[in-house]
């Protein structure tokens, strides 16, 4: 199944870490551009990231409960504290007879999560009903039914399945199936033979063994099951596409009718799978990787049933661990911190706030925007979006390397952009969702079942363009190529990204660049393959496409050179889409600032011109401290470059940056003209 959300930064789920209780409320949002955050000993023309952020980096070490800390995290923490206030009140009001249904649902869900005493008393008991279903499997047919049952409860086993737009008929909603079900972050963790990867695998097996024991298995059974799981996951990993291969929308689009599915995987009964999920009328499925599903089919037919049962037990335990007693929570954290470098577990309050935001997303989001996001803020953001679109239109209209037929198609696509600001126009209907007092895991399952049914019910129905891929409080933004839409949640429309108190230069360097970035995704190496209606369809002339690919290849080559840790380099192909959006979006945002400043005085603030403040604002949103462990994981799996190169990479291509800071040819922040990567 294709990913349709193109995040500007890391998705919220990957940022779900927080300050410990003892350290909460100790940070603050600074003025729009705080001179104390600079490092004036650094040369702006040598390393602008250090010049703009060195003071902040020195004075803001990573809190113990984080694996990284930056502008996104600072703002996310502020938003999470506001959500916690809402939830504390809802929990207090939930038992009142006159409480609204949404208040009762939010309060009950949050209170069940906060019930640590209840979780300790129950221990592994909430796992038993699900484990019993796995233990009852005796045949390969029963195995497939168990996989479907787990999918219905939000647990991916071997592959994921849900609704998706047909990439070549964007108004049609079909099924989508993709590779999934690994316990380590990426396939490479199973296939690499270096000592670090081998150590991680050994730690992972030991972790599984301890978790199986917590769930009630004997020592011998736990050891045997851990071995079975690592072997089966390794087989799945070897058949999996790489992260770079997954970025190809043509190669990962494989339309299959039910009859073609049966031929593709003769040992897997798709008809029964759809029936088990409660969605029998699936007209077709987009298969991400036929090769992967051929491997799954072979494993379902040939791998011993005890191996599969151990794997399914692990999927149940692993997915449930964060919602159980402290033994499970701590063991889960102790393994994860070896990958992230996080030192302590975040407070229960913070965990429960994030889980409620992710689970009851629209119920909590509606309460959040009512309290913290004004219509005036939405209007200001929309004005900036329209300003950026106007500049993008002008630049496309005058782009020297693009021919007229392609140019007209590009302008039609830009004109067709849908704009979503702040929050959905239509909220979810939770009337069929029953949240109860008792084990939190039961409520998590109830939400998973609700969301899964809601998603599957879209198959075969008219496309609903009101869908959102992020919660309103999320500090993020995205472009969806199949919807041809740019989306900016309320959570990011705040300092340091956007502030009514800031001058135009800071707002355009911050939020303006975010907006330009998301617009740029419609014309990056992936987005450029989709037409104005969101169909995977070439609208480029052969000559223009060749010119475009030459420019994106130059971007990939540029970022391949950048180092992160010792000899570890940025993966230019994996990060190409985000880097292209940064380069194009920043150039458009700068042009929009210049347009906004026409006829106005060029006021110097804190010794910096508006142009300089624009670039400082861009740099400050990427400031961050990251643990070495987390950085290694991100280099393998994250399509975004590290903060230093998201800052310096685009700027080194901009003549306007060099002019603003007086940089000369030969300075590290000035790329030679022949190597300069530009798009729009």
C-alpha positions as CSV (number, residue, x, y, z in Angstrom):
1,X,0.0,0.0,0.0
2,X,1.4,3.3,-1.0
3,X,2.1,6.0,1.6
4,X,0.2,9.1,0.6
5,X,1.2,11.5,3.4
6,X,4.5,13.3,2.6
7,X,5.5,14.7,6.0
8,X,7.6,17.9,6.2
9,X,9.4,16.6,9.3
10,X,9.2,13.3,11.0
11,X,5.7,12.0,11.6
12,X,4.2,12.5,15.0
13,X,4.4,8.8,16.0
14,X,8.2,9.1,15.7
15,X,8.3,12.1,17.9
16,X,6.2,10.5,20.7
17,X,8.8,11.1,23.4
18,X,8.6,13.7,26.2
19,X,10.2,15.3,29.2
20,X,10.1,13.4,32.4
21,X,7.7,14.6,35.1
22,X,10.6,16.2,37.0
23,X,11.6,18.3,34.0
24,X,8.2,19.3,32.7
25,X,7.4,23.0,32.1
26,X,11.0,24.0,32.3
27,X,11.5,25.2,28.8
28,X,9.9,28.2,27.0
29,X,9.3,29.5,23.6
30,X,11.9,32.3,22.8
31,X,11.3,35.5,20.9
32,X,11.0,35.0,17.2
33,X,14.7,35.2,16.7
34,X,16.8,35.2,19.9
35,X,20.4,36.4,19.4
36,X,21.4,34.2,22.2
37,X,20.9,31.2,19.9
38,X,23.7,32.3,17.6
39,X,27.3,31.2,17.7
40,X,29.1,34.3,16.6
41,X,32.5,32.5,16.7
42,X,31.3,30.5,13.7
43,X,31.6,31.8,10.2
44,X,28.2,32.0,8.5
45,X,29.9,31.3,5.1
46,X,31.6,28.2,6.4
47,X,28.8,26.5,8.5
48,X,25.6,28.5,8.6
49,X,23.8,25.9,10.7
50,X,26.5,26.4,13.5
51,X,26.4,30.2,13.2
52,X,22.6,30.3,13.4
53,X,22.1,27.6,16.0
54,X,25.4,27.0,17.9
55,X,24.3,28.9,21.0
56,X,21.0,27.0,21.2
57,X,22.7,23.7,20.6
58,X,25.2,24.3,23.4
59,X,22.5,25.4,25.9
60,X,19.9,22.8,25.1
61,X,21.2,19.3,25.8
62,X,18.8,16.4,25.0
63,X,16.4,15.8,27.9
64,X,16.8,12.3,29.4
65,X,13.5,11.1,28.1
66,X,14.3,12.1,24.5
67,X,16.4,10.7,21.8
68,X,16.5,14.2,20.1
69,X,15.5,17.7,20.9
70,X,14.8,20.6,18.5
71,X,12.4,23.2,17.5
72,X,9.7,20.6,16.5
73,X,10.1,19.0,19.9
74,X,9.8,22.3,21.8
75,X,6.6,23.2,20.1
76,X,5.3,19.7,20.3
77,X,5.8,19.8,24.1
78,X,3.9,23.0,24.4
79,X,1.0,21.5,22.4
80,X,1.1,18.3,24.4
81,X,0.8,20.2,27.7
82,X,-2.3,21.9,26.3
83,X,-3.7,18.6,25.4
84,X,-3.0,17.2,28.9
85,X,-5.0,20.1,30.4
86,X,-8.0,19.2,28.2
87,X,-7.7,15.5,29.2
88,X,-7.3,16.1,32.9
89,X,-10.5,18.2,32.8
90,X,-12.3,15.5,30.7
91,X,-11.3,12.8,33.2
92,X,-12.6,14.8,36.1
93,X,-15.9,15.6,34.3
94,X,-16.4,12.2,32.7
95,X,-18.5,10.8,35.5
96,X,-20.9,13.7,35.7
97,X,-24.4,12.9,34.4
98,X,-24.5,16.0,32.3
99,X,-21.1,15.4,30.6
100,X,-21.1,15.4,26.8
101,X,-20.6,12.0,25.1
102,X,-17.2,13.3,23.7
103,X,-16.1,14.3,27.2
104,X,-17.0,11.0,28.7
105,X,-15.2,9.1,25.9
106,X,-12.0,11.2,26.2
107,X,-12.1,11.2,30.0
108,X,-12.7,7.4,30.3
109,X,-10.0,6.6,27.7
110,X,-7.4,8.8,29.3
111,X,-8.3,7.6,32.8
112,X,-8.0,4.0,31.9
113,X,-4.5,4.7,30.5
114,X,-3.5,6.6,33.7
115,X,-4.7,3.7,35.9
116,X,-1.2,2.4,36.8
117,X,-2.5,0.5,39.8
118,X,-5.0,-1.4,37.7
119,X,-2.4,-2.3,35.1
120,X,0.0,-3.6,37.8
121,X,-2.8,-5.8,39.3
122,X,-3.8,-7.3,35.9
123,X,-0.2,-8.0,34.7
124,X,-0.3,-10.1,31.6
125,X,-4.1,-11.0,31.9
126,X,-5.3,-8.6,29.2
127,X,-3.1,-10.5,26.7
128,X,-4.8,-13.8,27.3
129,X,-7.8,-13.6,25.0
130,X,-5.7,-12.7,22.0
131,X,-3.0,-15.2,22.7
132,X,-5.6,-17.9,23.1
133,X,-6.7,-17.2,19.5
134,X,-3.2,-17.8,18.3
135,X,-2.8,-20.9,20.5
136,X,-5.9,-22.4,19.0
137,X,-4.4,-22.4,15.5
138,X,-3.8,-26.0,14.2
139,X,-4.1,-25.7,10.4
140,X,-2.8,-23.3,7.7
141,X,-6.3,-22.2,7.1
142,X,-6.6,-21.3,10.8
143,X,-3.3,-19.5,10.5
144,X,-4.6,-17.2,7.8
145,X,-7.8,-16.5,9.8
146,X,-5.6,-15.5,12.8
147,X,-3.6,-13.1,10.6
148,X,-6.9,-11.5,9.5
149,X,-8.2,-11.3,13.0
150,X,-5.0,-9.5,14.2
151,X,-5.2,-7.1,11.2
152,X,-8.7,-6.2,12.3
153,X,-7.4,-5.4,15.8
154,X,-4.6,-3.2,14.5
155,X,-1.8,-5.7,14.5
156,X,0.2,-6.2,11.2
157,X,1.4,-9.7,10.7
158,X,3.6,-10.4,7.6
159,X,1.8,-7.6,5.7
160,X,-0.5,-4.7,6.1
161,X,-3.9,-4.2,4.4
162,X,-6.3,-1.3,4.2
163,X,-7.9,1.1,1.8
164,X,-6.0,3.2,-0.8
165,X,-6.7,5.3,-3.8
166,X,-6.1,3.6,-7.1
167,X,-2.9,5.4,-8.2
168,X,-4.1,5.3,-11.9
169,X,-7.7,6.1,-11.1
170,X,-7.6,8.5,-8.2
171,X,-11.3,8.7,-7.6
172,X,-11.5,4.9,-7.0
173,X,-10.8,3.4,-3.6
174,X,-9.5,-0.1,-3.6
175,X,-7.5,-2.3,-1.3
176,X,-3.8,-1.8,-0.6
177,X,-1.4,-4.4,0.7
178,X,2.3,-3.9,1.5
179,X,5.2,-5.4,3.3
180,X,5.2,-5.1,7.1
181,X,5.6,-7.2,10.3
182,X,9.3,-6.7,11.2
183,X,10.2,-6.1,14.8
184,X,13.4,-4.1,14.0
185,X,13.3,-0.7,12.2
186,X,14.3,-1.9,8.7
187,X,15.2,-4.9,6.6
188,X,18.8,-3.9,6.7
189,X,19.0,-4.7,10.4
190,X,18.4,-8.4,9.5
191,X,20.6,-8.6,6.4
192,X,23.7,-6.6,7.4
193,X,26.6,-8.7,8.7
194,X,28.7,-6.0,10.5
195,X,29.3,-6.4,14.2
196,X,26.9,-3.6,15.2
197,X,24.0,-5.2,13.3
198,X,24.8,-8.6,14.8
199,X,24.8,-7.1,18.3
200,X,21.4,-5.5,17.7
201,X,20.0,-8.9,16.5
202,X,21.4,-10.7,19.6
203,X,19.9,-8.0,21.9
204,X,16.6,-8.3,20.0
205,X,16.4,-12.1,20.5
206,X,17.2,-11.7,24.2
207,X,14.5,-9.1,24.4
208,X,11.9,-11.3,22.8
209,X,12.9,-14.1,25.2
210,X,12.2,-12.0,28.2
211,X,8.9,-10.7,26.8
212,X,7.7,-14.2,26.1
213,X,8.6,-15.2,29.6
214,X,6.6,-12.2,31.0
215,X,3.6,-13.4,29.0
216,X,3.8,-16.8,30.8
217,X,6.1,-19.0,28.7
218,X,8.6,-21.3,30.2
219,X,12.3,-20.4,29.8
220,X,12.8,-23.2,27.2
221,X,9.7,-22.3,25.3
222,X,10.6,-18.6,25.3
223,X,14.0,-19.3,23.9
224,X,12.7,-21.5,21.2
225,X,10.0,-19.0,20.2
226,X,12.5,-16.2,20.0
227,X,14.6,-18.2,17.7
228,X,11.6,-19.0,15.5
229,X,10.6,-15.4,15.3
230,X,14.0,-14.1,14.3
231,X,14.3,-16.7,11.6
232,X,10.9,-15.9,10.1
233,X,11.4,-12.2,10.3
234,X,14.7,-12.6,8.6
235,X,13.0,-14.4,5.7
236,X,10.5,-11.6,5.4
237,X,13.3,-9.0,5.6
238,X,15.2,-10.6,2.7
239,X,12.2,-10.5,0.5
240,X,11.4,-6.8,1.4
241,X,12.0,-3.8,-0.8
242,X,14.7,-1.3,0.4
243,X,13.6,2.1,1.5
244,X,14.9,3.6,-1.8
245,X,13.0,1.0,-3.8
246,X,9.8,1.8,-1.9
247,X,10.0,5.4,-3.2
248,X,9.3,4.4,-6.8
249,X,5.5,4.9,-7.3
250,X,5.6,3.0,-10.7
251,X,7.3,-0.1,-9.4
252,X,5.2,-0.2,-6.3
253,X,1.9,0.0,-8.2
254,X,0.6,-3.4,-9.0
255,X,-3.1,-3.6,-9.6
256,X,-4.5,-7.0,-9.0
257,X,-8.1,-8.3,-9.4
258,X,-9.3,-11.0,-7.0
259,X,-8.6,-13.6,-9.7
260,X,-5.1,-12.2,-10.2
261,X,-4.5,-12.3,-6.5
262,X,-5.4,-16.0,-6.4
263,X,-2.9,-16.7,-9.1
264,X,-0.2,-14.6,-7.5
265,X,-0.4,-16.3,-4.1
266,X,-1.9,-19.7,-4.6
267,X,-1.6,-20.7,-1.0
268,X,-3.2,-17.6,0.5
269,X,-7.0,-17.4,0.3
270,X,-7.8,-13.7,-0.3
271,X,-11.5,-14.3,-0.5
272,X,-11.5,-15.8,3.0
273,X,-9.2,-13.0,4.2
274,X,-11.6,-10.3,3.0
275,X,-14.5,-12.2,4.6
276,X,-12.6,-12.5,7.9
277,X,-12.0,-8.7,7.8
278,X,-15.7,-8.1,7.2
279,X,-15.1,-6.5,3.8
280,X,-16.0,-9.2,1.2
281,X,-16.5,-6.8,-1.7
282,X,-12.9,-5.8,-2.6
283,X,-12.8,-5.0,-6.4
284,X,-9.0,-5.0,-6.6
285,X,-5.8,-4.6,-4.5
286,X,-2.7,-2.5,-5.1
287,X,0.2,-4.9,-4.2
288,X,3.3,-3.0,-3.2
289,X,5.7,-5.8,-4.1
290,X,4.6,-9.0,-5.8
291,X,8.0,-10.5,-5.0
292,X,7.4,-9.9,-1.3
293,X,4.0,-11.5,-1.4
294,X,5.3,-14.5,-3.3
295,X,7.7,-15.0,-0.4
296,X,4.9,-14.6,2.2
297,X,2.9,-17.2,0.2
298,X,5.8,-19.6,0.2
299,X,6.3,-19.2,4.0
300,X,2.6,-19.7,4.7
301,X,2.8,-22.9,2.8
302,X,6.1,-24.3,4.0
303,X,7.2,-22.7,7.3
304,X,6.2,-24.9,10.2
305,X,3.0,-23.9,11.9
306,X,4.8,-23.6,15.3
307,X,7.1,-21.0,13.8
308,X,4.1,-18.9,12.6
309,X,2.4,-19.3,15.9
310,X,5.5,-18.0,17.7
311,X,5.6,-15.1,15.3
312,X,1.9,-14.2,15.8
313,X,2.3,-14.5,19.6
314,X,5.2,-12.0,19.4
315,X,3.2,-9.6,17.3
316,X,0.4,-9.7,20.0
317,X,2.9,-9.2,22.8
318,X,5.0,-6.6,21.1
319,X,2.0,-4.4,20.1
320,X,0.4,-4.7,23.5
321,X,3.4,-4.1,25.8
322,X,3.1,-0.3,26.1
323,X,-0.4,-0.7,27.5
324,X,0.3,-3.3,30.2
325,X,2.0,-3.5,33.6
326,X,5.4,-1.9,34.3
327,X,7.2,-5.2,33.6
328,X,6.2,-5.1,30.0
329,X,6.5,-1.3,29.6
330,X,10.0,-1.3,31.1
331,X,11.3,-4.3,29.1
332,X,9.9,-2.7,25.9
333,X,11.7,0.6,26.8
334,X,14.9,-1.1,27.8
335,X,15.3,-2.6,24.3
336,X,14.1,0.5,22.4
337,X,16.6,2.7,24.2
338,X,19.5,0.7,22.7
339,X,18.3,2.0,19.3
340,X,17.5,5.5,20.4
341,X,19.9,6.5,23.2
342,X,16.9,7.7,25.2
343,X,17.9,7.5,28.9
344,X,14.6,7.4,30.8
345,X,11.0,6.6,30.1
346,X,8.7,9.5,29.6
347,X,6.1,10.1,32.3
348,X,2.8,8.2,32.2
349,X,0.9,11.4,31.8
350,X,2.9,12.2,28.7
351,X,2.5,8.8,27.3
352,X,-1.2,8.8,27.9
353,X,-1.7,12.2,26.3
354,X,0.1,11.1,23.1
355,X,-1.9,7.8,23.0
356,X,-5.2,9.7,23.3
357,X,-4.1,12.1,20.7
358,X,-3.3,9.2,18.3
359,X,-6.3,7.1,19.3
360,X,-9.2,9.5,19.7
361,X,-7.7,11.9,17.2
362,X,-10.8,13.9,16.2
363,X,-12.4,14.0,19.6
364,X,-9.3,15.5,21.2
365,X,-8.5,17.6,18.1
366,X,-11.9,19.2,18.1
367,X,-11.4,20.2,21.8
368,X,-7.9,21.4,21.0
369,X,-8.7,23.8,18.2
370,X,-11.7,25.2,20.1
371,X,-9.3,26.2,22.8
372,X,-6.0,27.0,21.1
373,X,-6.6,27.8,17.4
374,X,-8.5,30.9,16.3
375,X,-10.2,31.6,13.0
376,X,-7.9,34.6,12.7
377,X,-4.9,32.3,12.8
378,X,-6.4,30.1,10.1
379,X,-7.1,33.1,7.9
380,X,-3.5,34.4,8.3
381,X,-2.1,31.0,7.4
382,X,-4.3,30.8,4.3
383,X,-3.2,34.2,3.2
384,X,0.4,33.1,3.3
385,X,-0.4,29.9,1.4
386,X,-2.0,32.0,-1.4
387,X,1.0,34.3,-1.4
388,X,3.3,31.4,-1.9
389,X,1.1,29.9,-4.6
390,X,1.2,33.2,-6.5
391,X,5.0,33.2,-6.4
392,X,5.2,29.5,-7.4
393,X,2.9,30.4,-10.4
394,X,5.1,33.2,-11.5
395,X,8.3,31.1,-11.3
396,X,6.8,28.2,-13.2
397,X,5.5,30.7,-15.8
398,X,9.0,32.0,-16.4
399,X,11.1,28.8,-15.9
400,X,13.7,28.9,-18.7
401,X,14.4,25.1,-18.9
402,X,10.7,24.0,-19.1
403,X,8.9,23.9,-22.5
404,X,5.4,25.5,-22.9
405,X,3.3,22.3,-23.0
406,X,4.8,20.9,-19.8
407,X,4.6,24.4,-18.2
408,X,0.9,24.6,-18.8
409,X,0.4,21.2,-17.2
410,X,2.5,22.2,-14.2
411,X,0.4,25.4,-13.8
412,X,-2.8,23.4,-14.0
413,X,-1.5,21.1,-11.3
414,X,-0.6,24.0,-9.0
415,X,-4.0,25.6,-9.6
416,X,-5.7,22.3,-8.5
417,X,-3.9,22.2,-5.1
418,X,-6.4,21.6,-2.3
419,X,-5.5,23.5,0.9
420,X,-6.3,22.2,4.3
421,X,-5.5,24.5,7.2
422,X,-5.7,23.8,10.9
423,X,-8.3,20.9,11.3
424,X,-10.8,18.8,9.3
425,X,-14.0,20.3,8.0
426,X,-15.7,17.1,8.9
427,X,-15.0,15.3,12.2
428,X,-15.2,11.6,12.9
429,X,-18.4,10.1,14.2
430,X,-17.6,8.1,17.3
431,X,-21.2,7.0,18.1
432,X,-20.3,3.4,17.4
433,X,-17.2,3.4,19.5
434,X,-17.6,2.0,23.1
435,X,-14.9,3.1,25.6
436,X,-15.2,1.5,29.0
437,X,-13.6,1.5,32.4
438,X,-11.1,-1.3,32.9
439,X,-7.9,-2.4,31.1
440,X,-6.5,0.2,28.8
441,X,-5.5,-2.5,26.3
442,X,-9.2,-3.2,25.8
443,X,-9.8,0.4,24.8
444,X,-6.9,0.5,22.5
445,X,-8.3,-2.6,20.7
446,X,-11.7,-1.0,20.6
447,X,-10.2,2.1,18.9
448,X,-8.2,-0.1,16.5
449,X,-11.3,-2.1,15.5
450,X,-13.2,1.1,15.0
451,X,-10.5,2.7,12.8
452,X,-9.9,-0.5,10.8
453,X,-13.6,-0.8,10.0
454,X,-13.8,2.9,9.1
455,X,-10.9,2.5,6.8
456,X,-12.1,-0.7,5.1
457,X,-15.6,0.7,4.6
458,X,-14.0,3.2,2.2
459,X,-13.2,0.4,-0.3
460,X,-15.5,0.6,-3.3
461,X,-17.1,3.8,-2.1
462,X,-16.8,7.3,-3.6
463,X,-13.6,9.0,-2.6
464,X,-13.9,11.2,0.5
465,X,-11.5,14.1,0.1
466,X,-12.1,15.4,3.6
467,X,-9.7,12.8,5.1
468,X,-6.8,14.1,7.2
469,X,-3.5,12.1,7.7
470,X,-2.5,14.0,10.9
471,X,-4.1,15.2,14.1
472,X,-4.8,18.9,14.6
473,X,-2.2,19.3,17.4
474,X,0.6,17.7,15.3
475,X,3.7,19.8,14.7
476,X,4.1,18.8,11.1
477,X,2.7,19.2,7.6
478,X,2.4,17.1,4.5
479,X,1.6,16.9,0.8
480,X,-0.5,14.0,-0.5
481,X,0.1,13.4,-4.2
482,X,-3.0,11.3,-4.8
483,X,-5.2,14.0,-3.3
484,X,-3.0,16.8,-4.7
485,X,-3.4,18.6,-1.4
486,X,-1.2,20.5,1.0
487,X,-2.1,20.1,4.7
488,X,-1.0,22.2,7.7
489,X,-2.3,21.2,11.1
490,X,-3.0,23.8,13.8
491,X,-0.1,22.5,15.8
492,X,2.6,23.9,13.5
493,X,1.0,27.3,13.0
494,X,2.8,28.7,16.1
495,X,6.3,30.1,17.0
496,X,9.0,29.5,15.9
497,X,7.3,28.6,12.6
498,X,4.7,31.4,12.6
499,X,4.1,34.3,14.9
500,X,1.9,37.4,14.7
501,X,4.6,39.2,16.7
502,X,7.3,38.4,14.1
503,X,8.3,40.4,11.1
504,X,7.7,39.2,7.6
505,X,11.2,37.9,7.2
506,X,10.9,35.5,10.1
507,X,7.5,34.3,9.2
508,X,8.4,33.6,5.6
509,X,11.7,32.0,6.6
510,X,9.8,29.7,9.0
511,X,6.2,28.9,8.0
512,X,6.6,30.3,4.5
513,X,9.4,27.8,3.9
514,X,7.2,25.0,5.4
515,X,4.4,26.0,2.9
516,X,6.9,26.2,0.0
517,X,8.3,22.8,0.9
518,X,4.9,21.1,0.8
519,X,4.0,22.8,-2.4
520,X,7.4,21.6,-3.8
521,X,6.5,18.0,-3.1
522,X,4.0,18.2,-5.9
523,X,7.0,18.6,-8.2
524,X,9.6,16.5,-6.5
525,X,10.9,13.2,-8.1
526,X,7.8,11.4,-6.8
527,X,5.1,14.0,-6.8
528,X,6.0,15.0,-10.3
529,X,4.8,11.7,-11.5
530,X,1.1,12.4,-10.5
531,X,-1.2,14.6,-12.5
532,X,-3.6,17.4,-11.2
533,X,-6.2,14.8,-10.2
534,X,-3.8,12.6,-8.3
535,X,-3.3,10.0,-11.0
536,X,0.0,8.3,-11.6
537,X,0.4,9.6,-15.1
538,X,3.3,11.3,-17.0
539,X,2.5,14.9,-18.0
540,X,6.1,15.8,-19.0
541,X,7.5,16.0,-22.4
542,X,10.5,13.6,-22.9
543,X,12.9,16.5,-23.1
544,X,11.7,18.3,-20.0
545,X,11.6,15.0,-18.0
546,X,15.2,14.4,-19.0
547,X,16.2,17.9,-17.8
548,X,14.2,17.4,-14.6
549,X,15.9,14.1,-13.8
550,X,19.3,15.7,-14.4
551,X,18.5,18.3,-11.8
552,X,17.2,15.8,-9.2
553,X,20.3,13.6,-9.9
554,X,22.5,16.6,-9.0
555,X,20.6,17.0,-5.8
556,X,21.0,13.3,-4.8
557,X,24.7,13.5,-5.6
558,X,25.1,16.7,-3.5
559,X,23.6,15.1,-0.4
560,X,25.4,11.8,-0.8
561,X,28.6,13.6,0.1
562,X,27.4,15.0,3.4
563,X,28.6,13.1,6.5
564,X,26.6,12.5,9.7
565,X,28.6,10.3,12.0
566,X,32.2,9.6,11.2
567,X,32.0,7.8,7.9
568,X,28.2,7.5,7.7
569,X,26.8,9.6,4.9
570,X,23.3,10.9,4.0
571,X,21.6,8.7,1.6
572,X,20.9,11.0,-1.3
573,X,18.5,8.8,-3.1
574,X,16.4,8.0,0.0
575,X,16.2,11.7,1.0
576,X,15.8,13.1,-2.6
577,X,12.2,14.0,-2.3
578,X,12.6,16.0,0.9
579,X,15.8,17.7,-0.3
580,X,14.2,18.7,-3.5
581,X,11.2,20.1,-1.7
582,X,13.6,22.0,0.7
583,X,15.6,23.5,-2.2
584,X,12.5,24.5,-4.3
585,X,10.4,25.6,-1.3
586,X,13.0,27.8,0.2
587,X,13.7,29.6,-3.1
588,X,9.9,30.2,-3.5
589,X,9.5,31.4,0.1
590,X,12.4,33.9,-0.4
591,X,10.8,35.2,-3.5
592,X,7.5,35.6,-1.7
593,X,9.3,37.6,1.0
594,X,10.8,39.9,-1.5
595,X,7.4,40.5,-3.0
596,X,5.9,41.2,0.4
597,X,8.7,43.7,1.2
598,X,8.2,45.7,-2.0
599,X,7.6,49.4,-1.1
600,X,8.3,48.8,2.6
601,X,11.4,50.0,4.5
602,X,14.1,47.4,4.9
603,X,14.4,47.5,8.7
604,X,17.4,46.0,10.4
605,X,16.7,44.1,13.6
606,X,19.4,43.0,16.0
607,X,21.9,43.9,13.4
608,X,20.4,41.7,10.7
609,X,18.7,42.7,7.4
610,X,15.3,41.2,6.5
611,X,17.1,38.8,4.0
612,X,19.5,37.7,6.7
613,X,16.6,37.2,9.2
614,X,14.8,35.1,6.6
615,X,17.8,32.7,6.4
616,X,18.2,32.7,10.2
617,X,14.5,31.7,10.6
618,X,15.0,28.9,8.2
619,X,18.0,27.6,10.1
620,X,16.3,27.8,13.5
621,X,13.5,25.4,12.6
622,X,16.1,22.7,11.9
623,X,18.2,23.1,15.1
624,X,18.4,19.9,17.0
625,X,20.5,17.7,19.2
626,X,20.3,13.9,18.4
627,X,21.8,10.9,20.2
628,X,24.3,8.9,18.1
629,X,22.1,5.8,18.4
630,X,19.0,7.6,17.1
631,X,21.0,9.3,14.3
632,X,22.1,5.9,13.0
633,X,18.5,4.6,12.9
634,X,17.3,7.8,11.2
635,X,20.0,7.6,8.5
636,X,18.7,4.1,7.7
637,X,14.9,4.8,7.7
638,X,14.2,8.5,7.5
639,X,13.6,10.2,4.1
640,X,14.7,13.5,5.6
641,X,18.3,14.7,5.9
642,X,19.6,15.7,9.4
643,X,19.0,19.2,10.5
644,X,22.5,20.5,9.6
645,X,22.1,19.5,6.0
646,X,18.5,20.6,5.7
647,X,19.9,24.0,6.7
648,X,23.2,24.2,4.8
649,X,22.3,22.1,1.8
650,X,19.6,24.3,0.2
651,X,21.4,27.5,1.2
652,X,24.6,26.5,-0.5
653,X,22.7,26.5,-3.8
654,X,21.2,30.0,-3.3
655,X,23.0,33.1,-4.8
656,X,20.6,35.1,-2.6
657,X,22.0,33.6,0.6
658,X,25.6,34.3,-0.5
659,X,24.7,37.9,-1.2
660,X,22.9,38.3,2.1
661,X,25.9,37.3,4.1
662,X,28.7,38.4,1.8
663,X,29.9,34.9,1.0
664,X,32.5,34.5,-1.7
665,X,33.2,31.8,-4.3
666,X,35.2,29.1,-2.6
667,X,33.5,29.4,0.8
668,X,32.0,26.1,1.9
669,X,28.5,27.7,1.9
670,X,28.8,28.6,-1.8
671,X,28.6,25.8,-4.3
672,X,30.3,26.3,-7.6
673,X,27.9,27.4,-10.3
674,X,28.3,24.2,-12.3
675,X,27.4,22.1,-9.2
676,X,24.5,24.3,-8.0
677,X,21.2,22.4,-7.7
678,X,18.2,24.5,-8.5
679,X,14.7,23.6,-9.6
680,X,12.2,26.5,-9.7
